[in-house]
Amino acid sequence: MTAYDVRELLVRMVMRQHGGPLMRWRKVVGEIRVYPLSTHPHCNWRADPSGSVREVEAAERIIDQVSAQHPIVS
């Protein structure tokens, strides 16, 4: 998976569970930061959601699920 793939997966999952516009959830999820495997061997990406408390909580739950399933991206 690439960082783009992970972001799209996150956005679509959170939108499916909580509704609302796709573009809004893209803003909430934000960009995916990818780190080198040499310094982050267990999970080399990170997302820092921003928005309302409800939106951030929803995004963080999905981020936790996806990072457990797809810890390494390119």
C-alpha positions as CSV (number, residue, x, y, z in Angstrom):
1,M,0.0,0.0,0.0
2,T,1.0,3.6,-0.6
3,A,0.4,6.6,1.6
4,Y,-2.3,7.6,-0.9
5,D,-4.0,4.2,-0.6
6,V,-4.0,4.4,3.2
7,R,-5.5,7.9,3.2
8,E,-8.3,6.9,0.8
9,L,-9.0,3.8,2.8
10,L,-9.2,5.8,6.0
11,V,-11.4,8.5,4.4
12,R,-13.8,6.0,2.9
13,M,-14.1,3.9,6.1
14,V,-14.8,6.9,8.3
15,M,-17.3,8.3,5.8
16,R,-19.1,4.9,5.6
17,Q,-19.4,4.7,9.4
18,H,-20.2,8.3,10.2
19,G,-21.6,9.8,7.0
20,G,-20.9,13.3,5.7
21,P,-19.1,14.6,2.6
22,L,-16.0,12.8,1.3
23,M,-14.1,16.1,1.0
24,R,-14.7,17.0,4.6
25,W,-13.3,13.6,5.8
26,R,-10.3,14.1,3.6
27,K,-9.6,17.4,5.4
28,V,-10.1,15.7,8.8
29,V,-7.8,12.8,8.1
30,G,-5.2,15.1,6.5
31,E,-2.0,13.9,4.9
32,I,-0.2,10.7,5.7
33,R,3.3,11.1,6.9
34,V,5.6,8.2,5.9
35,Y,8.8,7.5,7.9
36,P,11.8,5.4,7.1
37,L,11.6,1.7,8.0
38,S,15.1,2.0,9.6
39,T,13.7,4.3,12.3
40,H,10.1,3.0,12.4
41,P,10.1,-0.8,11.8
42,H,6.7,-1.6,13.2
43,C,4.5,1.1,11.7
44,N,6.1,3.6,9.3
45,W,3.2,6.0,8.8
46,R,1.1,8.5,10.8
47,A,-2.0,10.6,10.4
48,D,-2.8,13.6,12.5
49,P,-6.5,14.3,12.1
50,S,-8.0,17.7,12.8
51,G,-11.5,19.0,13.0
52,S,-14.2,18.8,15.7
53,V,-13.8,16.5,18.7
54,R,-16.3,14.1,17.2
55,E,-14.6,14.1,13.8
56,V,-11.1,13.5,15.3
57,E,-12.3,10.7,17.6
58,A,-14.0,9.0,14.6
59,A,-10.9,9.3,12.5
60,E,-8.6,8.1,15.3
61,R,-10.6,4.9,15.8
62,I,-10.3,4.1,12.1
63,I,-6.6,5.1,12.0
64,D,-6.0,2.6,14.8
65,Q,-7.8,-0.2,12.9
66,V,-6.1,0.5,9.6
67,S,-2.6,0.8,11.2
68,A,-3.0,-2.6,12.8
69,Q,-3.9,-4.1,9.4
70,H,-1.5,-2.1,7.3
71,P,1.5,-1.0,9.4
72,I,3.9,-0.5,6.5
73,V,3.3,1.7,3.5
74,S,5.6,2.8,0.7
